[in-house]
Each structure stands twice: as C-alpha cells, then as structure tokens.
Amino acid sequence: MSILRHWLRDAWWIVLGYIVILEAAMVAAILYWPKFRDNMPAIAKLVPFESLQRLMDSVEIAGYWPYFAVQQWFKGCSLFGLAAAAFLTSGIVARDVDQKTVEFLLSRPVSRSRILLTRWCAAVGVVIIPVYLTSITAIWISPAVDETLGWGDVLVSSTFMSLFLIMLVTFTAMVSAMSSHQMRAGIILIGVMLLNFAFYLIQEIDEISLFKTVDVFVFMKIQAGQFPWITTGSFIGATIIMLAIALRIYARRDF
C-alpha cells in the first residue's frame, strides 16, 4: 500500500487536471450541440479532410449520438486519455532509475512484479475511471439540450474506449520498463499516436491508423447492437502481451 500511496501522491495533480478538463470539455460540447445542429451545413463546408467530413455526415444523418461519441470518446478520451496515459505511466519504472532511487525501492521486501503490477493497476484506474464518470454525467446533462443517452449504450461504449486506453497505458509501461529517463516512454507514446492520427486523416492509409478502431462509426455500431468483438479482443491481447513483456524486462534489469 505504501508503494501505491507514494505513486498516487506524486500523480495527484495530473489526475485532478485530467478529470476536470475531460468533464469541462464534455459539458461544453453538450451545451454547444443546439448551435452545432442548427449550423451543421455551414460547419460541414469548413471541414478540410475527407475522414472528418465523413464524421460530419454521420452526425447529420444520425444526430446526437455520433456527435456525442466524437466529442466524448473519439476526441475527449483519445486526446486527454492519451495525455494522462503518457504522463502517469511514463515514469512507472524509469522514474526510479532517473532519480537514482531504484536500488532503495528494490531493497524493500516486495517483488518486482508486485511493484510494477501495483503501479500499472493504479495507472489504469486513474485513466479509465474518469471515462466512466464523465460519460455517466453526460446522461444527466443531455436532457438540458433536449437529448437523451441510454445507460447501456454509454456504459458499453465507455468500456470499449477504456480497453483502448488500457492498451496505451500498457504500451507506455512496457517502454518505461526499458528506459532510464522518466519522460521517454510518454514522448514515444505521444509521437506514435500523433503519427496514427496523421494516418487517419489520409484516406488511402486511414485503415492502418489506431484511431480507426475508435472512430464514430464504431460507436454507431455499438449503439446498433453490433459490438466490435474482434477489435476488443485485439486490444486485450495486445495489452496482455505488452504487460508480460514489461514484467519480463523489469524482472531481468540489473539497473
């Protein structure tokens, strides 16, 4: 428990900022919906990329649900969740090496696997819990703009998005286990995801982008009862493999 308390104490302000920003962005997006809906044709003409134009088309056809999915999960959770995963998980191993405290940590009667798994679980929790909290509050706020969201659709979509973020957290933890500089893993994660977003904006290669797995059309299928089991299995499989690699590397490092 002392390992967990120490990690959470250092991460407290990042976690608080993540929750506040994600909630504020979600509330602002919901309250902007009536104006967006009324000016949709004019706004659509200003969208530069074909992939983003397809997002606009989905909103024009299906209304509030795809708009909310874009604002909350595709944009909000992908952007702020990515930042949280990068900053909170980047130093999960590398920080101790960078600050020359790793020998003291490993001298305690706690196994390396327990240290890594404890911190990984904490990082996963603080990254995905705000996803559920903000999505649930959206159910209560949406009637303010004469719209409704179903509990089932929101919870299932939040779970799917959370699995995506857990995969990013695990990737960062794996890179951190290989690193000696605490911010390197986060920088690598952000670089990889920016490259993926660039791919997403190019029609010919957008299919290889990770953002394709969490775009609006996926959430529209979820609402229609077509859960993406194959994609979900890929998220879980990649997470298990990367976590196993991180544990193996950490167990064998001599620092």
C-alpha angles and dihedrals in degrees: 000000000000089000090053094045092050092050094046092047091057093044097045099103093045091052093048093048091048092053095045095047094045092049094045092050091049094049092047091050093051093048090049092054098093092053091044091050093049094048099037098121092052093045092048091059090060096054107107107195126064092226090056090044088058088054089053090049091054091052091048091052103039103025127204103009097061090042090054092044091054094046099042108031110015095041109017103038094034093051103036094030089053091052091047092049091049097048099036098044102032093085097038089117106353095061092067090050093046093049094043093239098113095097091053091048094049092047089068119095093257125107121242092239091055092050093051096042092047092053092042092052091048091050091048091050097050092045099049104032092070088052090061096039095052093042091052092049087054088064089059096041098046095077087065087073094039094258134116136208124202117237093224095050092047096047095045092047091047090052091051091049090047091056088054091052092046088056090053091048090051093048089053092048090051093052090044090055088058096045138083096195116073099218098043096087092050092049091050091049093050091047093050093048093047088053090050091051090051088053090049091059093055112079098209095055103024091107091071093054120106088221088066088069092059103034125125096271091062091055091046088056090049090055089049090055097257104124114195097238096165093052091045091051089051091053092050094044093049090048093052093047095048093045090051090050091049092051092048094049093046092048092053101041115112094191 
